[in-house]
Amino acid sequence: MSIQVIEVDPAYTSVIGLLKYTPQYMISKDEAASYVIARRGLGLK
């Protein structure tokens, strides 16, 4: 079993997460930033 590593640019993930996901899901800015990074890794906008 192997794990695929996908590199993404983490620029502005905290800001985007704070504005886009924190109010909607009531999560911290750090959790929201990780959500943005995961979406970038999946190729979503």
mmCIF file as Biopython writes it, N, C-alpha, C and O atoms, coordinates in Angstrom:
data_model
#
loop_
_atom_site.group_PDB
_atom_site.id
_atom_site.type_symbol
_atom_site.label_atom_id
_atom_site.label_alt_id
_atom_site.label_comp_id
_atom_site.label_asym_id
_atom_site.label_entity_id
_atom_site.label_seq_id
_atom_site.pdbx_PDB_ins_code
_atom_site.Cartn_x
_atom_site.Cartn_y
_atom_site.Cartn_z
_atom_site.occupancy
_atom_site.B_iso_or_equiv
_atom_site.auth_seq_id
_atom_site.auth_asym_id
_atom_site.pdbx_PDB_model_num
ATOM 1   N N  . MET A ? 1  ? 0.847   -1.176 0.000  1.0 0.0 1  A 1 
ATOM 2   C CA . MET A ? 1  ? 0.000   0.000  0.000  1.0 0.0 1  A 1 
ATOM 3   C C  . MET A ? 1  ? 0.893   1.241  0.000  1.0 0.0 1  A 1 
ATOM 4   O O  . MET A ? 1  ? 1.879   1.306  0.735  1.0 0.0 1  A 1 
ATOM 5   N N  . SER A ? 2  ? 0.547   2.201  -0.813 1.0 0.0 2  A 1 
ATOM 6   C CA . SER A ? 2  ? 1.353   3.419  -0.896 1.0 0.0 2  A 1 
ATOM 7   C C  . SER A ? 2  ? 0.453   4.653  -0.749 1.0 0.0 2  A 1 
ATOM 8   O O  . SER A ? 2  ? -0.763  4.600  -0.932 1.0 0.0 2  A 1 
ATOM 9   N N  . ILE A ? 3  ? 1.103   5.744  -0.417 1.0 0.0 3  A 1 
ATOM 10  C CA . ILE A ? 3  ? 0.406   7.018  -0.255 1.0 0.0 3  A 1 
ATOM 11  C C  . ILE A ? 3  ? 0.927   7.986  -1.299 1.0 0.0 3  A 1 
ATOM 12  O O  . ILE A ? 3  ? 2.138   8.130  -1.465 1.0 0.0 3  A 1 
ATOM 13  N N  . GLN A ? 4  ? 0.037   8.642  -1.993 1.0 0.0 4  A 1 
ATOM 14  C CA . GLN A ? 4  ? 0.425   9.623  -2.997 1.0 0.0 4  A 1 
ATOM 15  C C  . GLN A ? 4  ? 0.562   10.993 -2.337 1.0 0.0 4  A 1 
ATOM 16  O O  . GLN A ? 4  ? -0.329  11.437 -1.613 1.0 0.0 4  A 1 
ATOM 17  N N  . VAL A ? 5  ? 1.678   11.646 -2.593 1.0 0.0 5  A 1 
ATOM 18  C CA . VAL A ? 5  ? 1.915   12.987 -2.060 1.0 0.0 5  A 1 
ATOM 19  C C  . VAL A ? 5  ? 1.734   13.991 -3.189 1.0 0.0 5  A 1 
ATOM 20  O O  . VAL A ? 5  ? 2.357   13.869 -4.244 1.0 0.0 5  A 1 
ATOM 21  N N  . ILE A ? 6  ? 0.884   14.979 -2.964 1.0 0.0 6  A 1 
ATOM 22  C CA . ILE A ? 6  ? 0.621   16.016 -3.962 1.0 0.0 6  A 1 
ATOM 23  C C  . ILE A ? 6  ? 1.056   17.343 -3.365 1.0 0.0 6  A 1 
ATOM 24  O O  . ILE A ? 6  ? 0.571   17.741 -2.306 1.0 0.0 6  A 1 
ATOM 25  N N  . GLU A ? 7  ? 1.965   18.026 -4.037 1.0 0.0 7  A 1 
ATOM 26  C CA . GLU A ? 7  ? 2.427   19.327 -3.559 1.0 0.0 7  A 1 
ATOM 27  C C  . GLU A ? 7  ? 1.493   20.421 -4.062 1.0 0.0 7  A 1 
ATOM 28  O O  . GLU A ? 7  ? 1.136   20.455 -5.239 1.0 0.0 7  A 1 
ATOM 29  N N  . VAL A ? 8  ? 1.106   21.306 -3.161 1.0 0.0 8  A 1 
ATOM 30  C CA . VAL A ? 8  ? 0.274   22.455 -3.522 1.0 0.0 8  A 1 
ATOM 31  C C  . VAL A ? 8  ? 0.888   23.713 -2.929 1.0 0.0 8  A 1 
ATOM 32  O O  . VAL A ? 8  ? 1.620   23.655 -1.941 1.0 0.0 8  A 1 
ATOM 33  N N  . ASP A ? 9  ? 0.586   24.838 -3.536 1.0 0.0 9  A 1 
ATOM 34  C CA . ASP A ? 9  ? 1.075   26.126 -3.050 1.0 0.0 9  A 1 
ATOM 35  C C  . ASP A ? 9  ? 0.196   26.568 -1.875 1.0 0.0 9  A 1 
ATOM 36  O O  . ASP A ? 9  ? -1.008  26.756 -2.052 1.0 0.0 9  A 1 
ATOM 37  N N  . PRO A ? 10 ? 0.771   26.737 -0.685 1.0 0.0 10 A 1 
ATOM 38  C CA . PRO A ? 10 ? -0.033  27.107 0.475  1.0 0.0 10 A 1 
ATOM 39  C C  . PRO A ? 10 ? -0.301  28.610 0.611  1.0 0.0 10 A 1 
ATOM 40  O O  . PRO A ? 10 ? -0.828  29.058 1.630  1.0 0.0 10 A 1 
ATOM 41  N N  . ALA A ? 11 ? 0.059   29.380 -0.409 1.0 0.0 11 A 1 
ATOM 42  C CA . ALA A ? 11 ? -0.093  30.842 -0.326 1.0 0.0 11 A 1 
ATOM 43  C C  . ALA A ? 11 ? -1.553  31.238 -0.112 1.0 0.0 11 A 1 
ATOM 44  O O  . ALA A ? 11 ? -2.450  30.759 -0.806 1.0 0.0 11 A 1 
ATOM 45  N N  . TYR A ? 12 ? -1.771  32.115 0.856  1.0 0.0 12 A 1 
ATOM 46  C CA . TYR A ? 12 ? -3.070  32.718 1.157  1.0 0.0 12 A 1 
ATOM 47  C C  . TYR A ? 12 ? -4.135  31.734 1.637  1.0 0.0 12 A 1 
ATOM 48  O O  . TYR A ? 12 ? -5.317  32.077 1.654  1.0 0.0 12 A 1 
ATOM 49  N N  . THR A ? 13 ? -3.745  30.517 2.030  1.0 0.0 13 A 1 
ATOM 50  C CA . THR A ? 13 ? -4.749  29.551 2.468  1.0 0.0 13 A 1 
ATOM 51  C C  . THR A ? 13 ? -5.439  29.987 3.756  1.0 0.0 13 A 1 
ATOM 52  O O  . THR A ? 13 ? -6.631  29.737 3.934  1.0 0.0 13 A 1 
ATOM 53  N N  . SER A ? 14 ? -4.701  30.639 4.658  1.0 0.0 14 A 1 
ATOM 54  C CA . SER A ? 14 ? -5.319  31.104 5.912  1.0 0.0 14 A 1 
ATOM 55  C C  . SER A ? 14 ? -6.340  32.200 5.642  1.0 0.0 14 A 1 
ATOM 56  O O  . SER A ? 14 ? -7.416  32.218 6.241  1.0 0.0 14 A 1 
ATOM 57  N N  . VAL A ? 15 ? -6.002  33.107 4.746  1.0 0.0 15 A 1 
ATOM 58  C CA . VAL A ? 15 ? -6.910  34.213 4.424  1.0 0.0 15 A 1 
ATOM 59  C C  . VAL A ? 15 ? -8.151  33.687 3.711  1.0 0.0 15 A 1 
ATOM 60  O O  . VAL A ? 15 ? -9.274  34.056 4.055  1.0 0.0 15 A 1 
ATOM 61  N N  . ILE A ? 16 ? -7.948  32.833 2.728  1.0 0.0 16 A 1 
ATOM 62  C CA . ILE A ? 16 ? -9.082  32.273 1.982  1.0 0.0 16 A 1 
ATOM 63  C C  . ILE A ? 16 ? -9.970  31.452 2.911  1.0 0.0 16 A 1 
ATOM 64  O O  . ILE A ? 16 ? -11.194 31.578 2.884  1.0 0.0 16 A 1 
ATOM 65  N N  . GLY A ? 17 ? -9.345  30.611 3.730  1.0 0.0 17 A 1 
ATOM 66  C CA . GLY A ? 17 ? -10.109 29.800 4.674  1.0 0.0 17 A 1 
ATOM 67  C C  . GLY A ? 17 ? -10.883 30.645 5.662  1.0 0.0 17 A 1 
ATOM 68  O O  . GLY A ? 17 ? -12.035 30.348 5.979  1.0 0.0 17 A 1 
ATOM 69  N N  . LEU A ? 18 ? -10.244 31.709 6.151  1.0 0.0 18 A 1 
ATOM 70  C CA . LEU A ? 18 ? -10.891 32.601 7.117  1.0 0.0 18 A 1 
ATOM 71  C C  . LEU A ? 18 ? -12.122 33.270 6.517  1.0 0.0 18 A 1 
ATOM 72  O O  . LEU A ? 18 ? -13.159 33.370 7.173  1.0 0.0 18 A 1 
ATOM 73  N N  . LEU A ? 19 ? -12.013 33.722 5.284  1.0 0.0 19 A 1 
ATOM 74  C CA . LEU A ? 19 ? -13.123 34.436 4.648  1.0 0.0 19 A 1 
ATOM 75  C C  . LEU A ? 19 ? -14.206 33.511 4.103  1.0 0.0 19 A 1 
ATOM 76  O O  . LEU A ? 19 ? -15.391 33.840 4.148  1.0 0.0 19 A 1 
ATOM 77  N N  . LYS A ? 20 ? -13.793 32.354 3.589  1.0 0.0 20 A 1 
ATOM 78  C CA . LYS A ? 20 ? -14.734 31.509 2.864  1.0 0.0 20 A 1 
ATOM 79  C C  . LYS A ? 20 ? -15.361 30.391 3.703  1.0 0.0 20 A 1 
ATOM 80  O O  . LYS A ? 20 ? -16.538 30.077 3.528  1.0 0.0 20 A 1 
ATOM 81  N N  . TYR A ? 21 ? -14.587 29.788 4.611  1.0 0.0 21 A 1 
ATOM 82  C CA . TYR A ? 21 ? -15.075 28.593 5.297  1.0 0.0 21 A 1 
ATOM 83  C C  . TYR A ? 21 ? -15.313 28.751 6.795  1.0 0.0 21 A 1 
ATOM 84  O O  . TYR A ? 21 ? -16.141 28.038 7.361  1.0 0.0 21 A 1 
ATOM 85  N N  . THR A ? 22 ? -14.601 29.675 7.449  1.0 0.0 22 A 1 
ATOM 86  C CA . THR A ? 22 ? -14.773 29.830 8.895  1.0 0.0 22 A 1 
ATOM 87  C C  . THR A ? 22 ? -16.202 30.232 9.272  1.0 0.0 22 A 1 
ATOM 88  O O  . THR A ? 22 ? -16.773 29.619 10.175 1.0 0.0 22 A 1 
ATOM 89  N N  . PRO A ? 23 ? -16.800 31.227 8.625  1.0 0.0 23 A 1 
ATOM 90  C CA . PRO A ? 23 ? -18.173 31.597 9.008  1.0 0.0 23 A 1 
ATOM 91  C C  . PRO A ? 23 ? -19.195 30.500 8.678  1.0 0.0 23 A 1 
ATOM 92  O O  . PRO A ? 23 ? -20.159 30.295 9.416  1.0 0.0 23 A 1 
ATOM 93  N N  . GLN A ? 24 ? -18.974 29.810 7.574  1.0 0.0 24 A 1 
ATOM 94  C CA . GLN A ? 24 ? -19.935 28.814 7.108  1.0 0.0 24 A 1 
ATOM 95  C C  . GLN A ? 24 ? -19.936 27.565 7.982  1.0 0.0 24 A 1 
ATOM 96  O O  . GLN A ? 24 ? -21.001 27.040 8.308  1.0 0.0 24 A 1 
ATOM 97  N N  . TYR A ? 25 ? -18.750 27.083 8.367  1.0 0.0 25 A 1 
ATOM 98  C CA . TYR A ? 25 ? -18.642 25.827 9.105  1.0 0.0 25 A 1 
ATOM 99  C C  . TYR A ? 25 ? -18.298 26.011 10.580 1.0 0.0 25 A 1 
ATOM 100 O O  . TYR A ? 25 ? -18.206 25.030 11.317 1.0 0.0 25 A 1 
ATOM 101 N N  . MET A ? 26 ? -18.107 27.260 11.022 1.0 0.0 26 A 1 
ATOM 102 C CA . MET A ? 26 ? -17.776 27.553 12.417 1.0 0.0 26 A 1 
ATOM 103 C C  . MET A ? 26 ? -16.529 26.790 12.881 1.0 0.0 26 A 1 
ATOM 104 O O  . MET A ? 26 ? -16.537 26.153 13.934 1.0 0.0 26 A 1 
ATOM 105 N N  . ILE A ? 27 ? -15.460 26.863 12.079 1.0 0.0 27 A 1 
ATOM 106 C CA . ILE A ? 27 ? -14.203 26.201 12.399 1.0 0.0 27 A 1 
ATOM 107 C C  . ILE A ? 27 ? -13.111 27.253 12.538 1.0 0.0 27 A 1 
ATOM 108 O O  . ILE A ? 27 ? -13.304 28.408 12.157 1.0 0.0 27 A 1 
ATOM 109 N N  . SER A ? 28 ? -11.967 26.856 13.082 1.0 0.0 28 A 1 
ATOM 110 C CA . SER A ? 28 ? -10.861 27.802 13.255 1.0 0.0 28 A 1 
ATOM 111 C C  . SER A ? 28 ? -10.231 28.133 11.905 1.0 0.0 28 A 1 
ATOM 112 O O  . SER A ? 28 ? -10.441 27.423 10.922 1.0 0.0 28 A 1 
ATOM 113 N N  . LYS A ? 29 ? -9.457  29.216 11.867 1.0 0.0 29 A 1 
ATOM 114 C CA . LYS A ? 29 ? -8.812  29.602 10.609 1.0 0.0 29 A 1 
ATOM 115 C C  . LYS A ? 29 ? -7.781  28.570 10.183 1.0 0.0 29 A 1 
ATOM 116 O O  . LYS A ? 29 ? -7.537  28.403 8.988  1.0 0.0 29 A 1 
ATOM 117 N N  . ASP A ? 30 ? -7.165  27.870 11.145 1.0 0.0 30 A 1 
ATOM 118 C CA . ASP A ? 30 ? -6.189  26.842 10.805 1.0 0.0 30 A 1 
ATOM 119 C C  . ASP A ? 30 ? -6.857  25.623 10.170 1.0 0.0 30 A 1 
ATOM 120 O O  . ASP A ? 30 ? -6.336  25.050 9.213  1.0 0.0 30 A 1 
ATOM 121 N N  . GLU A ? 31 ? -8.007  25.231 10.706 1.0 0.0 31 A 1 
ATOM 122 C CA . GLU A ? 31 ? -8.765  24.134 10.107 1.0 0.0 31 A 1 
ATOM 123 C C  . GLU A ? 31 ? -9.257  24.530 8.718  1.0 0.0 31 A 1 
ATOM 124 O O  . GLU A ? 31 ? -9.237  23.718 7.793  1.0 0.0 31 A 1 
ATOM 125 N N  . ALA A ? 32 ? -9.692  25.765 8.577  1.0 0.0 32 A 1 
ATOM 126 C CA . ALA A ? 32 ? -10.162 26.252 7.282  1.0 0.0 32 A 1 
ATOM 127 C C  . ALA A ? 32 ? -9.023  26.285 6.267  1.0 0.0 32 A 1 
ATOM 128 O O  . ALA A ? 32 ? -9.232  25.971 5.096  1.0 0.0 32 A 1 
ATOM 129 N N  . ALA A ? 33 ? -7.817  26.662 6.704  1.0 0.0 33 A 1 
ATOM 130 C CA . ALA A ? 33 ? -6.659  26.674 5.813  1.0 0.0 33 A 1 
ATOM 131 C C  . ALA A ? 33 ? -6.333  25.262 5.342  1.0 0.0 33 A 1 
ATOM 132 O O  . ALA A ? 33 ? -5.994  25.061 4.175  1.0 0.0 33 A 1 
ATOM 133 N N  . SER A ? 34 ? -6.432  24.285 6.235  1.0 0.0 34 A 1 
ATOM 134 C CA . SER A ? 34 ? -6.166  22.902 5.830  1.0 0.0 34 A 1 
ATOM 135 C C  . SER A ? 34 ? -7.221  22.419 4.838  1.0 0.0 34 A 1 
ATOM 136 O O  . SER A ? 34 ? -6.920  21.624 3.948  1.0 0.0 34 A 1 
ATOM 137 N N  . TYR A ? 35 ? -8.443  22.893 4.988  1.0 0.0 35 A 1 
ATOM 138 C CA . TYR A ? 35 ? -9.515  22.576 4.046  1.0 0.0 35 A 1 
ATOM 139 C C  . TYR A ? 35 ? -9.183  23.129 2.659  1.0 0.0 35 A 1 
ATOM 140 O O  . TYR A ? 35 ? -9.384  22.448 1.653  1.0 0.0 35 A 1 
ATOM 141 N N  . VAL A ? 36 ? -8.676  24.361 2.606  1.0 0.0 36 A 1 
ATOM 142 C CA . VAL A ? 36 ? -8.282  24.984 1.336  1.0 0.0 36 A 1 
ATOM 143 C C  . VAL A ? 36 ? -7.137  24.196 0.697  1.0 0.0 36 A 1 
ATOM 144 O O  . VAL A ? 36 ? -7.148  23.962 -0.512 1.0 0.0 36 A 1 
ATOM 145 N N  . ILE A ? 37 ? -6.157  23.790 1.490  1.0 0.0 37 A 1 
ATOM 146 C CA . ILE A ? 37 ? -5.028  23.009 0.971  1.0 0.0 37 A 1 
ATOM 147 C C  . ILE A ? 37 ? -5.517  21.677 0.408  1.0 0.0 37 A 1 
ATOM 148 O O  . ILE A ? 37 ? -5.076  21.256 -0.661 1.0 0.0 37 A 1 
ATOM 149 N N  . ALA A ? 38 ? -6.425  21.013 1.120  1.0 0.0 38 A 1 
ATOM 150 C CA . ALA A ? 38 ? -6.971  19.738 0.641  1.0 0.0 38 A 1 
ATOM 151 C C  . ALA A ? 38 ? -7.718  19.919 -0.675 1.0 0.0 38 A 1 
ATOM 152 O O  . ALA A ? 38 ? -7.577  19.106 -1.589 1.0 0.0 38 A 1 
ATOM 153 N N  . ARG A ? 39 ? -8.508  20.979 -0.773 1.0 0.0 39 A 1 
ATOM 154 C CA . ARG A ? 39 ? -9.241  21.239 -2.017 1.0 0.0 39 A 1 
ATOM 155 C C  . ARG A ? 39 ? -8.290  21.513 -3.177 1.0 0.0 39 A 1 
ATOM 156 O O  . ARG A ? 39 ? -8.540  21.084 -4.303 1.0 0.0 39 A 1 
ATOM 157 N N  . ARG A ? 40 ? -7.194  22.233 -2.900 1.0 0.0 40 A 1 
ATOM 158 C CA . ARG A ? 40 ? -6.197  22.484 -3.949 1.0 0.0 40 A 1 
ATOM 159 C C  . ARG A ? 40 ? -5.564  21.173 -4.398 1.0 0.0 40 A 1 
ATOM 160 O O  . ARG A ? 40 ? -5.320  20.970 -5.587 1.0 0.0 40 A 1 
ATOM 161 N N  . GLY A ? 41 ? -5.302  20.298 -3.458 1.0 0.0 41 A 1 
ATOM 162 C CA . GLY A ? 41 ? -4.723  19.001 -3.795 1.0 0.0 41 A 1 
ATOM 163 C C  . GLY A ? 41 ? -5.646  18.157 -4.656 1.0 0.0 41 A 1 
ATOM 164 O O  . GLY A ? 41 ? -5.188  17.373 -5.486 1.0 0.0 41 A 1 
ATOM 165 N N  . LEU A ? 42 ? -6.943  18.320 -4.458 1.0 0.0 42 A 1 
ATOM 166 C CA . LEU A ? 42 ? -7.930  17.596 -5.254 1.0 0.0 42 A 1 
ATOM 167 C C  . LEU A ? 42 ? -8.222  18.272 -6.591 1.0 0.0 42 A 1 
ATOM 168 O O  . LEU A ? 42 ? -8.932  17.724 -7.433 1.0 0.0 42 A 1 
ATOM 169 N N  . GLY A ? 43 ? -7.665  19.470 -6.774 1.0 0.0 43 A 1 
ATOM 170 C CA . GLY A ? 43 ? -7.879  20.196 -8.023 1.0 0.0 43 A 1 
ATOM 171 C C  . GLY A ? 43 ? -9.177  20.981 -8.051 1.0 0.0 43 A 1 
ATOM 172 O O  . GLY A ? 43 ? -9.640  21.364 -9.125 1.0 0.0 43 A 1 
ATOM 173 N N  . LEU A ? 44 ? -9.775  21.229 -6.887 1.0 0.0 44 A 1 
ATOM 174 C CA . LEU A ? 44 ? -11.016 21.999 -6.802 1.0 0.0 44 A 1 
ATOM 175 C C  . LEU A ? 44 ? -10.709 23.458 -6.550 1.0 0.0 44 A 1 
ATOM 176 O O  . LEU A ? 44 ? -9.636  23.790 -6.047 1.0 0.0 44 A 1 
ATOM 177 N N  . LYS A ? 45 ? -11.631 24.326 -6.891 1.0 0.0 45 A 1 
ATOM 178 C CA . LYS A ? 45 ? -11.448 25.764 -6.641 1.0 0.0 45 A 1 
ATOM 179 C C  . LYS A ? 45 ? -12.154 26.162 -5.377 1.0 0.0 45 A 1 
ATOM 180 O O  . LYS A ? 45 ? -12.120 27.331 -4.992 1.0 0.0 45 A 1 
#
